[in-house]
Amino acid sequence: AVAAIWPVRATAAAVRLAAALCAVAFAAFCALTLTQVLNRYLIGGELYWTEEVVILLFVWSVMMGLPVALWSRNEIVVDLLQLRPGLLRTLQTGLAELLSIVFLVAMTWSGLQLIERAGNALSPALELPRWLFYASIPVGSALSVLALLGRWWRDAVTGTPSLDTDYVVDAHD
């Protein structure tokens, strides 16, 4: 039983880390946006660097939120065929998850190529390396593949689909 659980625990730990990074990035994004607005309209000044940092944090928060949503089954599902539970429904779900993994692997590969193409380019305001902006794509999509595979393992092998998802708000309650 312990051999069957370790992949679930490892995936859950990676997803918890992604959730923490997402929360920190989102909080900083909100604080910097509020600071910029207050500074512009109350003081009359402008913090030139906040826009660039806000974009960086926004992209990272979205990409770190993706594996969290996938792990807890909170992704958006467009169900064109309303199949009843059974073999066809299981096959439909499996095919959708397989195609999601294929897409995420392609996104990981494309993100790595984007980082390579960025080279030594710097952002205009803070002169941060451009790869920092693009790195969220392969990191988030690779973690999403891990979340989908870990979710499959959790559901198929251990039979505990709700294991370690208590830290995620459930929109279905």
HELIX and SHEET records of a PDB file:
HELIX    1   1 VAL A    2  LEU A   38  1                                  37    
HELIX    2   2 ASN A   39  ILE A   43  3                                   5    
HELIX    3   3 THR A   50  TRP A   71  1                                  22    
HELIX    4   4 LEU A   87  ALA A  118  1                                  32    
HELIX    5   5 TRP A  131  TYR A  134  1                                   4    
HELIX    6   6 SER A  136  TRP A  153  1                                  18    
HELIX    7   7 ARG A  154  THR A  158  3                                   5    
END                                                                             
